[in-house]
Structure formats: C-alpha cells, structure tokens
Amino acid sequence: MDPARQVAEFGPLWRFTTRWAVYVQIQRQPQVAARFRELEDLAAELDDREQIFTVTSELGHILDDAFEAIGLRKP
C-alpha cells in the first residue's frame, strides 16, 4: 500500500480522536462544560446576528482553550 493511501485511511480516526479529546477536555471542567452547553442552547435560539456572534465567539474561545490544553491548534 502506498504511503499516501495509508495516511488517508488514518484521517477519519485522527479527526475522531481529536474531537473526542477536545470534548473530554471540556467535560473535565464542570463549569466550562455547563457554560458550553448553555451557549450552544442559546445560539440555537437567537435571531440577532450580533448576539449570535457574541455567543459563538465565546464558544470558539472555549474550543480554542481545549485544543491548546491537549497540545493542538484549532483547525
């Protein structure tokens, strides 16, 4: 099997394990996890673009912190 194909086969596994590690990192911090869920729910309900931007920005910061904590940069 050529090396390019081997790498391509690990792509889905890499994405899954990265997402799982980020999820676990957030869940390890109960207050952060609660805030993350609250923001997700709020983002789904909002109609105002400015409020949506504010909420999703905070979600992004939480994700950035989790990626950094596991030693990765957010894609």
C-alpha positions as CSV (number, residue, x, y, z in Angstrom):
1,M,0.0,0.0,0.0
2,D,1.4,3.4,-0.9
3,P,2.1,5.9,1.9
4,A,-0.5,8.5,0.7
5,R,-3.2,5.9,1.0
6,Q,-2.1,4.9,4.5
7,V,-2.3,8.5,5.7
8,A,-5.7,9.0,4.1
9,E,-7.0,6.0,5.9
10,F,-6.0,7.5,9.3
11,G,-7.7,10.8,8.6
12,P,-11.1,9.9,10.0
13,L,-9.6,8.2,13.0
14,W,-7.4,11.3,13.6
15,R,-10.5,13.6,13.4
16,F,-12.5,11.4,15.7
17,T,-9.8,11.2,18.4
18,T,-9.1,14.9,18.2
19,R,-12.8,15.8,18.6
20,W,-13.1,13.3,21.4
21,A,-10.1,14.7,23.2
22,V,-11.5,18.2,22.9
23,Y,-14.9,17.0,24.2
24,V,-13.2,15.2,27.2
25,Q,-11.1,18.3,28.0
26,I,-14.2,20.5,28.2
27,Q,-16.1,17.9,30.2
28,R,-13.2,17.7,32.7
29,Q,-14.1,21.2,33.8
30,P,-17.7,21.1,35.0
31,Q,-18.2,24.9,35.0
32,V,-16.8,25.2,31.5
33,A,-18.9,22.3,30.3
34,A,-22.1,23.8,31.7
35,R,-21.3,27.2,30.1
36,F,-20.6,25.4,26.8
37,R,-23.9,23.7,26.8
38,E,-25.7,26.9,27.9
39,L,-24.1,28.8,25.0
40,E,-24.9,26.0,22.5
41,D,-28.6,26.2,23.5
42,L,-28.6,30.0,23.4
43,A,-27.0,30.1,20.0
44,A,-29.8,27.8,18.6
45,E,-32.5,30.2,19.9
46,L,-31.1,33.6,19.0
47,D,-32.1,35.6,15.9
48,D,-30.0,38.7,16.4
49,R,-26.7,38.5,14.4
50,E,-24.7,40.5,17.0
51,Q,-25.8,38.2,19.8
52,I,-25.2,35.1,17.8
53,F,-21.7,36.4,17.0
54,T,-21.0,37.1,20.7
55,V,-22.2,33.6,21.8
56,T,-20.4,31.8,19.0
57,S,-17.2,33.8,19.8
58,E,-17.3,32.6,23.4
59,L,-17.9,29.0,22.2
60,G,-14.8,29.5,20.0
61,H,-12.7,30.6,22.9
62,I,-13.7,27.6,24.9
63,L,-12.8,25.3,22.0
64,D,-9.5,27.2,21.4
65,D,-8.6,26.7,25.1
66,A,-9.5,23.0,24.9
67,F,-7.4,22.5,21.7
68,E,-4.5,24.3,23.4
69,A,-4.8,22.2,26.5
70,I,-4.5,18.9,24.5
71,G,-1.5,20.4,22.7
72,L,-3.1,21.1,19.3
73,R,-4.2,24.2,17.4
74,K,-7.8,24.5,16.3
75,P,-8.1,23.6,12.7
